[in-house]
Amino acid sequence: MAGEDTSTAIIMSIAAIEGRDPLDLDPMFDDIETDSLNMLFNSPSNNLYVEFTTNGWSVQLHGSGEAIFERQVSLSEASESNSKKSTA
């Protein structure tokens, strides 16, 4: 997402993954200082690495430009998922 701030690109990515409107997601500034995050990635370095959780996703950002999104699942969600699997 060239030309966008890092924080905007993250929200847009999560919204795309979930098939939701980005405006329906919680603001990231409750989870990480977005201005600082944007400044860090204005001049990326291969040695740069940041990890945080927002909107139920673990986000790993690398200076190389790689971004990894992993869904965080609560124990109750995992138990519910396992119950559905065993009854299906």
Gaussian input, Z-matrix of N, CA and C with variables (Angstrom, degrees):
# hf/3-21g

backbone

0 1
 N
 C     1     B1
 C     2     B2     1     A1
 N     3     B3     2     A2     1     D1
 C     4     B4     3     A3     2     D2
 C     5     B5     4     A4     3     D3
 N     6     B6     5     A5     4     D4
 C     7     B7     6     A6     5     D5
 C     8     B8     7     A7     6     D6
 N     9     B9     8     A8     7     D7
 C    10    B10     9     A9     8     D8
 C    11    B11    10    A10     9     D9
 N    12    B12    11    A11    10    D10
 C    13    B13    12    A12    11    D11
 C    14    B14    13    A13    12    D12
 N    15    B15    14    A14    13    D13
 C    16    B16    15    A15    14    D14
 C    17    B17    16    A16    15    D15
 N    18    B18    17    A17    16    D16
 C    19    B19    18    A18    17    D17
 C    20    B20    19    A19    18    D18
 N    21    B21    20    A20    19    D19
 C    22    B22    21    A21    20    D20
 C    23    B23    22    A22    21    D21
 N    24    B24    23    A23    22    D22
 C    25    B25    24    A24    23    D23
 C    26    B26    25    A25    24    D24
 N    27    B27    26    A26    25    D25
 C    28    B28    27    A27    26    D26
 C    29    B29    28    A28    27    D27
 N    30    B30    29    A29    28    D28
 C    31    B31    30    A30    29    D29
 C    32    B32    31    A31    30    D30
 N    33    B33    32    A32    31    D31
 C    34    B34    33    A33    32    D32
 C    35    B35    34    A34    33    D33
 N    36    B36    35    A35    34    D34
 C    37    B37    36    A36    35    D35
 C    38    B38    37    A37    36    D36
 N    39    B39    38    A38    37    D37
 C    40    B40    39    A39    38    D38
 C    41    B41    40    A40    39    D39
 N    42    B42    41    A41    40    D40
 C    43    B43    42    A42    41    D41
 C    44    B44    43    A43    42    D42
 N    45    B45    44    A44    43    D43
 C    46    B46    45    A45    44    D44
 C    47    B47    46    A46    45    D45
 N    48    B48    47    A47    46    D46
 C    49    B49    48    A48    47    D47
 C    50    B50    49    A49    48    D48
 N    51    B51    50    A50    49    D49
 C    52    B52    51    A51    50    D50
 C    53    B53    52    A52    51    D51
 N    54    B54    53    A53    52    D52
 C    55    B55    54    A54    53    D53
 C    56    B56    55    A55    54    D54
 N    57    B57    56    A56    55    D55
 C    58    B58    57    A57    56    D56
 C    59    B59    58    A58    57    D57
 N    60    B60    59    A59    58    D58
 C    61    B61    60    A60    59    D59
 C    62    B62    61    A61    60    D60
 N    63    B63    62    A62    61    D61
 C    64    B64    63    A63    62    D62
 C    65    B65    64    A64    63    D63
 N    66    B66    65    A65    64    D64
 C    67    B67    66    A66    65    D65
 C    68    B68    67    A67    66    D66
 N    69    B69    68    A68    67    D67
 C    70    B70    69    A69    68    D68
 C    71    B71    70    A70    69    D69
 N    72    B72    71    A71    70    D70
 C    73    B73    72    A72    71    D71
 C    74    B74    73    A73    72    D72
 N    75    B75    74    A74    73    D73
 C    76    B76    75    A75    74    D74
 C    77    B77    76    A76    75    D75
 N    78    B78    77    A77    76    D76
 C    79    B79    78    A78    77    D77
 C    80    B80    79    A79    78    D78
 N    81    B81    80    A80    79    D79
 C    82    B82    81    A81    80    D80
 C    83    B83    82    A82    81    D81
 N    84    B84    83    A83    82    D82
 C    85    B85    84    A84    83    D83
 C    86    B86    85    A85    84    D84
 N    87    B87    86    A86    85    D85
 C    88    B88    87    A87    86    D86
 C    89    B89    88    A88    87    D87
 N    90    B90    89    A89    88    D88
 C    91    B91    90    A90    89    D89
 C    92    B92    91    A91    90    D90
 N    93    B93    92    A92    91    D91
 C    94    B94    93    A93    92    D92
 C    95    B95    94    A94    93    D93
 N    96    B96    95    A95    94    D94
 C    97    B97    96    A96    95    D95
 C    98    B98    97    A97    96    D96
 N    99    B99    98    A98    97    D97
 C   100   B100    99    A99    98    D98
 C   101   B101   100   A100    99    D99
 N   102   B102   101   A101   100   D100
 C   103   B103   102   A102   101   D101
 C   104   B104   103   A103   102   D102
 N   105   B105   104   A104   103   D103
 C   106   B106   105   A105   104   D104
 C   107   B107   106   A106   105   D105
 N   108   B108   107   A107   106   D106
 C   109   B109   108   A108   107   D107
 C   110   B110   109   A109   108   D108
 N   111   B111   110   A110   109   D109
 C   112   B112   111   A111   110   D110
 C   113   B113   112   A112   111   D111
 N   114   B114   113   A113   112   D112
 C   115   B115   114   A114   113   D113
 C   116   B116   115   A115   114   D114
 N   117   B117   116   A116   115   D115
 C   118   B118   117   A117   116   D116
 C   119   B119   118   A118   117   D117
 N   120   B120   119   A119   118   D118
 C   121   B121   120   A120   119   D119
 C   122   B122   121   A121   120   D120
 N   123   B123   122   A122   121   D121
 C   124   B124   123   A123   122   D122
 C   125   B125   124   A124   123   D123
 N   126   B126   125   A125   124   D124
 C   127   B127   126   A126   125   D125
 C   128   B128   127   A127   126   D126
 N   129   B129   128   A128   127   D127
 C   130   B130   129   A129   128   D128
 C   131   B131   130   A130   129   D129
 N   132   B132   131   A131   130   D130
 C   133   B133   132   A132   131   D131
 C   134   B134   133   A133   132   D132
 N   135   B135   134   A134   133   D133
 C   136   B136   135   A135   134   D134
 C   137   B137   136   A136   135   D135
 N   138   B138   137   A137   136   D136
 C   139   B139   138   A138   137   D137
 C   140   B140   139   A139   138   D138
 N   141   B141   140   A140   139   D139
 C   142   B142   141   A141   140   D140
 C   143   B143   142   A142   141   D141
 N   144   B144   143   A143   142   D142
 C   145   B145   144   A144   143   D143
 C   146   B146   145   A145   144   D144
 N   147   B147   146   A146   145   D145
 C   148   B148   147   A147   146   D146
 C   149   B149   148   A148   147   D147
 N   150   B150   149   A149   148   D148
 C   151   B151   150   A150   149   D149
 C   152   B152   151   A151   150   D150
 N   153   B153   152   A152   151   D151
 C   154   B154   153   A153   152   D152
 C   155   B155   154   A154   153   D153
 N   156   B156   155   A155   154   D154
 C   157   B157   156   A156   155   D155
 C   158   B158   157   A157   156   D156
 N   159   B159   158   A158   157   D157
 C   160   B160   159   A159   158   D158
 C   161   B161   160   A160   159   D159
 N   162   B162   161   A161   160   D160
 C   163   B163   162   A162   161   D161
 C   164   B164   163   A163   162   D162
 N   165   B165   164   A164   163   D163
 C   166   B166   165   A165   164   D164
 C   167   B167   166   A166   165   D165
 N   168   B168   167   A167   166   D166
 C   169   B169   168   A168   167   D167
 C   170   B170   169   A169   168   D168
 N   171   B171   170   A170   169   D169
 C   172   B172   171   A171   170   D170
 C   173   B173   172   A172   171   D171
 N   174   B174   173   A173   172   D172
 C   175   B175   174   A174   173   D173
 C   176   B176   175   A175   174   D174
 N   177   B177   176   A176   175   D175
 C   178   B178   177   A177   176   D176
 C   179   B179   178   A178   177   D177
 N   180   B180   179   A179   178   D178
 C   181   B181   180   A180   179   D179
 C   182   B182   181   A181   180   D180
 N   183   B183   182   A182   181   D181
 C   184   B184   183   A183   182   D182
 C   185   B185   184   A184   183   D183
 N   186   B186   185   A185   184   D184
 C   187   B187   186   A186   185   D185
 C   188   B188   187   A187   186   D186
 N   189   B189   188   A188   187   D187
 C   190   B190   189   A189   188   D188
 C   191   B191   190   A190   189   D189
 N   192   B192   191   A191   190   D190
 C   193   B193   192   A192   191   D191
 C   194   B194   193   A193   192   D192
 N   195   B195   194   A194   193   D193
 C   196   B196   195   A195   194   D194
 C   197   B197   196   A196   195   D195
 N   198   B198   197   A197   196   D196
 C   199   B199   198   A198   197   D197
 C   200   B200   199   A199   198   D198
 N   201   B201   200   A200   199   D199
 C   202   B202   201   A201   200   D200
 C   203   B203   202   A202   201   D201
 N   204   B204   203   A203   202   D202
 C   205   B205   204   A204   203   D203
 C   206   B206   205   A205   204   D204
 N   207   B207   206   A206   205   D205
 C   208   B208   207   A207   206   D206
 C   209   B209   208   A208   207   D207
 N   210   B210   209   A209   208   D208
 C   211   B211   210   A210   209   D209
 C   212   B212   211   A211   210   D210
 N   213   B213   212   A212   211   D211
 C   214   B214   213   A213   212   D212
 C   215   B215   214   A214   213   D213
 N   216   B216   215   A215   214   D214
 C   217   B217   216   A216   215   D215
 C   218   B218   217   A217   216   D216
 N   219   B219   218   A218   217   D217
 C   220   B220   219   A219   218   D218
 C   221   B221   220   A220   219   D219
 N   222   B222   221   A221   220   D220
 C   223   B223   222   A222   221   D221
 C   224   B224   223   A223   222   D222
 N   225   B225   224   A224   223   D223
 C   226   B226   225   A225   224   D224
 C   227   B227   226   A226   225   D225
 N   228   B228   227   A227   226   D226
 C   229   B229   228   A228   227   D227
 C   230   B230   229   A229   228   D228
 N   231   B231   230   A230   229   D229
 C   232   B232   231   A231   230   D230
 C   233   B233   232   A232   231   D231
 N   234   B234   233   A233   232   D232
 C   235   B235   234   A234   233   D233
 C   236   B236   235   A235   234   D234
 N   237   B237   236   A236   235   D235
 C   238   B238   237   A237   236   D236
 C   239   B239   238   A238   237   D237
 N   240   B240   239   A239   238   D238
 C   241   B241   240   A240   239   D239
 C   242   B242   241   A241   240   D240
 N   243   B243   242   A242   241   D241
 C   244   B244   243   A243   242   D242
 C   245   B245   244   A244   243   D243
 N   246   B246   245   A245   244   D244
 C   247   B247   246   A246   245   D245
 C   248   B248   247   A247   246   D246
 N   249   B249   248   A248   247   D247
 C   250   B250   249   A249   248   D248
 C   251   B251   250   A250   249   D249
 N   252   B252   251   A251   250   D250
 C   253   B253   252   A252   251   D251
 C   254   B254   253   A253   252   D252
 N   255   B255   254   A254   253   D253
 C   256   B256   255   A255   254   D254
 C   257   B257   256   A256   255   D255
 N   258   B258   257   A257   256   D256
 C   259   B259   258   A258   257   D257
 C   260   B260   259   A259   258   D258
 N   261   B261   260   A260   259   D259
 C   262   B262   261   A261   260   D260
 C   263   B263   262   A262   261   D261

   B1=1.4439
   B2=1.5171
   B3=1.3068
   B4=1.4552
   B5=1.5253
   B6=1.3241
   B7=1.4475
   B8=1.5194
   B9=1.3124
   B10=1.4570
   B11=1.5210
   B12=1.3254
   B13=1.4577
   B14=1.5236
   B15=1.3160
   B16=1.4612
   B17=1.5230
   B18=1.3193
   B19=1.4660
   B20=1.5296
   B21=1.3178
   B22=1.4676
   B23=1.5206
   B24=1.3210
   B25=1.4678
   B26=1.5244
   B27=1.3261
   B28=1.4666
   B29=1.5247
   B30=1.3311
   B31=1.4655
   B32=1.5277
   B33=1.3189
   B34=1.4657
   B35=1.5300
   B36=1.3232
   B37=1.4676
   B38=1.5208
   B39=1.3303
   B40=1.4670
   B41=1.5294
   B42=1.3196
   B43=1.4672
   B44=1.5292
   B45=1.3157
   B46=1.4667
   B47=1.5245
   B48=1.3324
   B49=1.4692
   B50=1.5246
   B51=1.3355
   B52=1.4640
   B53=1.5238
   B54=1.3230
   B55=1.4547
   B56=1.5215
   B57=1.3326
   B58=1.4690
   B59=1.5216
   B60=1.3022
   B61=1.4545
   B62=1.5297
   B63=1.3222
   B64=1.4780
   B65=1.5299
   B66=1.3238
   B67=1.4641
   B68=1.5250
   B69=1.3296
   B70=1.4632
   B71=1.5281
   B72=1.3326
   B73=1.4664
   B74=1.5188
   B75=1.3312
   B76=1.4584
   B77=1.5231
   B78=1.3342
   B79=1.4702
   B80=1.5263
   B81=1.3188
   B82=1.4655
   B83=1.5133
   B84=1.3323
   B85=1.4632
   B86=1.5171
   B87=1.3368
   B88=1.4672
   B89=1.5291
   B90=1.3458
   B91=1.4646
   B92=1.5290
   B93=1.3338
   B94=1.4587
   B95=1.5265
   B96=1.3086
   B97=1.4636
   B98=1.5332
   B99=1.3289
   B100=1.4691
   B101=1.5273
   B102=1.3281
   B103=1.4740
   B104=1.5300
   B105=1.3221
   B106=1.4682
   B107=1.5265
   B108=1.3314
   B109=1.4595
   B110=1.5331
   B111=1.3197
   B112=1.4661
   B113=1.5201
   B114=1.3263
   B115=1.4731
   B116=1.5222
   B117=1.3328
   B118=1.4682
   B119=1.5215
   B120=1.3344
   B121=1.4527
   B122=1.5234
   B123=1.3486
   B124=1.4652
   B125=1.5185
   B126=1.3107
   B127=1.4684
   B128=1.5209
   B129=1.3414
   B130=1.4644
   B131=1.5236
   B132=1.3002
   B133=1.4528
   B134=1.5196
   B135=1.3133
   B136=1.4576
   B137=1.5219
   B138=1.3277
   B139=1.4580
   B140=1.5286
   B141=1.3196
   B142=1.4558
   B143=1.5243
   B144=1.3377
   B145=1.4632
   B146=1.5215
   B147=1.3315
   B148=1.4578
   B149=1.5241
   B150=1.3333
   B151=1.4630
   B152=1.5229
   B153=1.3214
   B154=1.4627
   B155=1.5258
   B156=1.3219
   B157=1.4558
   B158=1.5176
   B159=1.3285
   B160=1.4600
   B161=1.5182
   B162=1.3049
   B163=1.4666
   B164=1.5192
   B165=1.3407
   B166=1.4588
   B167=1.5165
   B168=1.3152
   B169=1.4621
   B170=1.5223
   B171=1.3190
   B172=1.4549
   B173=1.5239
   B174=1.3240
   B175=1.4616
   B176=1.5232
   B177=1.3277
   B178=1.4613
   B179=1.5188
   B180=1.3290
   B181=1.4556
   B182=1.5194
   B183=1.3082
   B184=1.4584
   B185=1.5245
   B186=1.3156
   B187=1.4539
   B188=1.5161
   B189=1.3048
   B190=1.4672
   B191=1.5245
   B192=1.3441
   B193=1.4577
   B194=1.5149
   B195=1.3330
   B196=1.4521
   B197=1.5323
   B198=1.3307
   B199=1.4593
   B200=1.5213
   B201=1.3253
   B202=1.4592
   B203=1.5242
   B204=1.3392
   B205=1.4551
   B206=1.5223
   B207=1.3293
   B208=1.4616
   B209=1.5151
   B210=1.3233
   B211=1.4570
   B212=1.5160
   B213=1.3120
   B214=1.4538
   B215=1.5194
   B216=1.3192
   B217=1.4506
   B218=1.5223
   B219=1.3440
   B220=1.4645
   B221=1.5217
   B222=1.3197
   B223=1.4614
   B224=1.5276
   B225=1.3265
   B226=1.4669
   B227=1.5244
   B228=1.3411
   B229=1.4651
   B230=1.5216
   B231=1.3247
   B232=1.4651
   B233=1.5253
   B234=1.3379
   B235=1.4612
   B236=1.5200
   B237=1.3256
   B238=1.4650
   B239=1.5256
   B240=1.3202
   B241=1.4657
   B242=1.5257
   B243=1.3320
   B244=1.4599
   B245=1.5200
   B246=1.3478
   B247=1.4616
   B248=1.5180
   B249=1.3230
   B250=1.4617
   B251=1.5227
   B252=1.3227
   B253=1.4512
   B254=1.5355
   B255=1.3204
   B256=1.4562
   B257=1.5207
   B258=1.3374
   B259=1.4586
   B260=1.5163
   B261=1.3173
   B262=1.4724
   B263=1.4956
   A1=109.49
   A2=113.98
   A3=121.17
   A4=110.97
   A5=115.78
   A6=121.84
   A7=114.44
   A8=118.18
   A9=121.39
   A10=110.19
   A11=115.32
   A12=119.96
   A13=108.18
   A14=115.84
   A15=121.47
   A16=110.75
   A17=117.27
   A18=120.29
   A19=111.47
   A20=117.31
   A21=120.75
   A22=110.36
   A23=116.87
   A24=121.26
   A25=110.76
   A26=117.58
   A27=121.40
   A28=110.07
   A29=116.93
   A30=120.36
   A31=110.52
   A32=117.31
   A33=120.91
   A34=110.61
   A35=117.01
   A36=121.21
   A37=111.42
   A38=116.66
   A39=120.13
   A40=110.19
   A41=116.81
   A42=120.79
   A43=110.44
   A44=117.35
   A45=121.07
   A46=111.14
   A47=116.62
   A48=120.88
   A49=110.18
   A50=116.41
   A51=121.33
   A52=113.12
   A53=117.28
   A54=120.18
   A55=112.39
   A56=115.52
   A57=121.70
   A58=110.20
   A59=115.21
   A60=121.77
   A61=107.83
   A62=118.68
   A63=120.28
   A64=113.01
   A65=117.30
   A66=120.43
   A67=112.47
   A68=117.42
   A69=121.51
   A70=112.54
   A71=117.94
   A72=121.93
   A73=110.34
   A74=115.92
   A75=120.84
   A76=109.52
   A77=117.63
   A78=119.87
   A79=110.74
   A80=116.43
   A81=121.12
   A82=113.07
   A83=117.93
   A84=119.47
   A85=112.66
   A86=117.88
   A87=120.12
   A88=111.19
   A89=117.33
   A90=122.46
   A91=113.75
   A92=116.98
   A93=121.28
   A94=108.64
   A95=116.83
   A96=122.23
   A97=107.76
   A98=116.61
   A99=121.13
   A100=113.14
   A101=117.97
   A102=119.38
   A103=110.72
   A104=116.73
   A105=120.89
   A106=110.96
   A107=116.38
   A108=120.84
   A109=110.06
   A110=116.54
   A111=120.44
   A112=111.68
   A113=117.06
   A114=120.79
   A115=111.09
   A116=117.17
   A117=120.81
   A118=111.88
   A119=115.81
   A120=119.92
   A121=113.86
   A122=117.48
   A123=120.24
   A124=110.69
   A125=116.37
   A126=122.63
   A127=107.82
   A128=116.67
   A129=119.44
   A130=113.41
   A131=114.08
   A132=122.88
   A133=107.22
   A134=117.70
   A135=120.58
   A136=112.21
   A137=118.08
   A138=121.69
   A139=112.41
   A140=117.07
   A141=121.65
   A142=111.14
   A143=116.30
   A144=121.81
   A145=107.92
   A146=115.84
   A147=121.82
   A148=107.77
   A149=116.17
   A150=121.24
   A151=108.61
   A152=115.94
   A153=121.58
   A154=108.51
   A155=115.97
   A156=121.64
   A157=108.73
   A158=115.63
   A159=121.63
   A160=109.37
   A161=116.20
   A162=122.13
   A163=113.00
   A164=116.09
   A165=120.27
   A166=114.39
   A167=117.67
   A168=122.63
   A169=110.14
   A170=116.34
   A171=121.33
   A172=105.79
   A173=115.92
   A174=121.71
   A175=108.09
   A176=115.89
   A177=121.94
   A178=107.70
   A179=116.20
   A180=121.74
   A181=109.44
   A182=115.61
   A183=122.15
   A184=109.04
   A185=115.84
   A186=121.33
   A187=113.65
   A188=116.74
   A189=121.38
   A190=112.03
   A191=116.69
   A192=120.89
   A193=112.98
   A194=117.21
   A195=120.83
   A196=109.83
   A197=115.71
   A198=121.95
   A199=107.48
   A200=116.05
   A201=121.50
   A202=107.51
   A203=115.79
   A204=122.69
   A205=108.22
   A206=116.64
   A207=121.32
   A208=108.30
   A209=116.59
   A210=122.06
   A211=109.59
   A212=117.31
   A213=123.42
   A214=107.54
   A215=117.05
   A216=122.05
   A217=108.57
   A218=116.09
   A219=119.98
   A220=109.35
   A221=116.55
   A222=120.97
   A223=111.55
   A224=117.28
   A225=119.37
   A226=110.89
   A227=117.92
   A228=120.57
   A229=110.58
   A230=116.51
   A231=120.49
   A232=110.57
   A233=117.52
   A234=121.25
   A235=110.98
   A236=116.17
   A237=120.92
   A238=110.36
   A239=116.43
   A240=121.00
   A241=111.12
   A242=116.74
   A243=120.93
   A244=111.24
   A245=117.81
   A246=121.00
   A247=110.13
   A248=116.94
   A249=120.52
   A250=111.06
   A251=115.96
   A252=120.43
   A253=111.30
   A254=116.54
   A255=119.75
   A256=112.29
   A257=118.45
   A258=120.60
   A259=112.83
   A260=116.83
   A261=119.66
   A262=111.64
   D1=69.94
   D2=-176.11
   D3=-59.43
   D4=140.92
   D5=177.36
   D6=87.97
   D7=-12.22
   D8=179.27
   D9=-93.71
   D10=151.90
   D11=170.85
   D12=-63.01
   D13=153.29
   D14=178.62
   D15=-57.55
   D16=-44.63
   D17=-177.95
   D18=-63.39
   D19=-38.70
   D20=177.46
   D21=-66.27
   D22=-41.87
   D23=179.30
   D24=-61.91
   D25=-37.30
   D26=-179.89
   D27=-66.22
   D28=-48.28
   D29=179.63
   D30=-62.22
   D31=-42.17
   D32=178.84
   D33=-63.02
   D34=-38.35
   D35=179.21
   D36=-66.36
   D37=-46.66
   D38=179.17
   D39=-61.73
   D40=-42.87
   D41=178.79
   D42=-61.26
   D43=-41.25
   D44=179.41
   D45=-65.99
   D46=-42.96
   D47=179.21
   D48=-60.44
   D49=-42.99
   D50=-176.33
   D51=-86.05
   D52=-9.67
   D53=-177.54
   D54=68.05
   D55=37.68
   D56=-177.26
   D57=-120.64
   D58=164.67
   D59=173.31
   D60=-75.60
   D61=131.69
   D62=179.97
   D63=-56.39
   D64=-29.32
   D65=-179.75
   D66=-71.41
   D67=-14.79
   D68=177.55
   D69=-83.85
   D70=-10.53
   D71=-179.75
   D72=-83.87
   D73=154.74
   D74=175.74
   D75=-68.55
   D76=145.44
   D77=178.14
   D78=-62.95
   D79=140.98
   D80=-179.30
   D81=-72.54
   D82=-23.04
   D83=-174.28
   D84=-64.50
   D85=-12.31
   D86=172.86
   D87=-76.36
   D88=-18.50
   D89=-174.60
   D90=-108.37
   D91=-28.64
   D92=-177.76
   D93=-155.91
   D94=150.57
   D95=177.96
   D96=-72.56
   D97=100.30
   D98=-172.14
   D99=-66.38
   D100=-35.66
   D101=178.66
   D102=-63.06
   D103=-41.82
   D104=178.00
   D105=-65.79
   D106=-41.86
   D107=178.53
   D108=-60.10
   D109=-45.90
   D110=179.13
   D111=-61.67
   D112=-41.48
   D113=179.57
   D114=-65.53
   D115=-40.30
   D116=178.86
   D117=-57.59
   D118=-42.23
   D119=-174.38
   D120=-94.13
   D121=7.08
   D122=172.16
   D123=-68.07
   D124=-34.06
   D125=178.26
   D126=-127.38
   D127=74.42
   D128=-174.91
   D129=-59.76
   D130=147.36
   D131=176.33
   D132=-128.47
   D133=141.54
   D134=179.98
   D135=-60.41
   D136=-20.39
   D137=-179.37
   D138=-86.06
   D139=-4.80
   D140=-176.73
   D141=-80.37
   D142=135.55
   D143=177.32
   D144=-149.74
   D145=128.53
   D146=177.89
   D147=-134.15
   D148=136.78
   D149=176.95
   D150=-134.37
   D151=134.70
   D152=177.77
   D153=-157.35
   D154=170.80
   D155=179.36
   D156=-117.36
   D157=134.54
   D158=176.23
   D159=-149.58
   D160=140.72
   D161=177.29
   D162=51.53
   D163=34.33
   D164=178.24
   D165=79.33
   D166=13.00
   D167=179.93
   D168=-122.16
   D169=135.85
   D170=168.94
   D171=-84.88
   D172=125.01
   D173=-177.53
   D174=-114.79
   D175=124.84
   D176=176.66
   D177=-116.74
   D178=121.29
   D179=-179.43
   D180=-115.18
   D181=132.26
   D182=178.75
   D183=-114.35
   D184=146.03
   D185=179.25
   D186=-59.25
   D187=-22.31
   D188=178.67
   D189=-71.09
   D190=-11.20
   D191=-178.54
   D192=105.98
   D193=-7.44
   D194=179.64
   D195=-74.62
   D196=137.25
   D197=175.80
   D198=-129.60
   D199=132.59
   D200=-179.96
   D201=-121.38
   D202=129.32
   D203=179.25
   D204=-116.26
   D205=124.59
   D206=177.24
   D207=-126.05
   D208=126.20
   D209=-179.42
   D210=-69.01
   D211=131.90
   D212=176.37
   D213=-91.53
   D214=127.48
   D215=-178.77
   D216=-118.16
   D217=130.20
   D218=178.01
   D219=-75.58
   D220=162.74
   D221=178.32
   D222=-60.49
   D223=-37.57
   D224=179.58
   D225=-67.70
   D226=-37.54
   D227=176.74
   D228=-66.00
   D229=-40.57
   D230=179.48
   D231=-65.32
   D232=-41.89
   D233=178.42
   D234=-63.83
   D235=-42.12
   D236=179.25
   D237=-63.71
   D238=-41.44
   D239=178.80
   D240=-63.31
   D241=-42.60
   D242=178.34
   D243=-65.63
   D244=-36.47
   D245=178.65
   D246=-65.00
   D247=-40.83
   D248=179.31
   D249=-64.97
   D250=-39.00
   D251=179.86
   D252=-64.54
   D253=-40.25
   D254=-175.73
   D255=-75.67
   D256=-21.53
   D257=179.89
   D258=-95.72
   D259=-9.18
   D260=-176.76
   D261=-80.07

